[in-house]
Amino acid sequence: MGEHELAISNLIRVVYLILSIPCWGYATAINTIVSKTIGRGRQRRVIQEVYHSSIVAFVTTFLISAPVLLFPEVLLHPFLGGEDLKIFQDSIFYFKLLLPIMLIYSVSTIFFNGVSGTGETRKGFYIQTLSTICYLIFVWFSIRNFATMGLPWAWGAEIIFWAVQLVLSWMVLRSGKWNFLKL
């Protein structure tokens, strides 16, 4: 990757981080909600709580992110356009690519924090490890073949990470087999 591609990625990363802030709050909340639900002896409600929270996070993320990412010329240019208009113009495609990343992130982070709320820290560690390995393999492959794959594939690795995390978290929550400390 050249300097231009890195500048584009840095610009996308800033927007990504800012737009992900609302989901951090939802993720923290579902962690607490799941723990409280289990503490009340209502383990069967855990998956329902996570589903409902993931819908709220998805809708909120869509409502905030879609206008910003689909119309960056209007909403982001005043803040990010700056001196180098070429970098901003070349980033527009990647802003649109960021929307599906944000949407899958919004659901995945809720499910993962649901797992965390069950107290399954070891399974959470395994989920993160496997997601990261899949992500790194995909990034390595896309950067190694940058001439044919390019920057869109490198950013597409985010979808791989969040999808793997979502599926594995869903499997853990759906199983309902959590190791509880019996007092």
Order of alpha helices (4+ residues) and beta strands (2+ residues): alpha-alpha-alpha-alpha-alpha-alpha-alpha
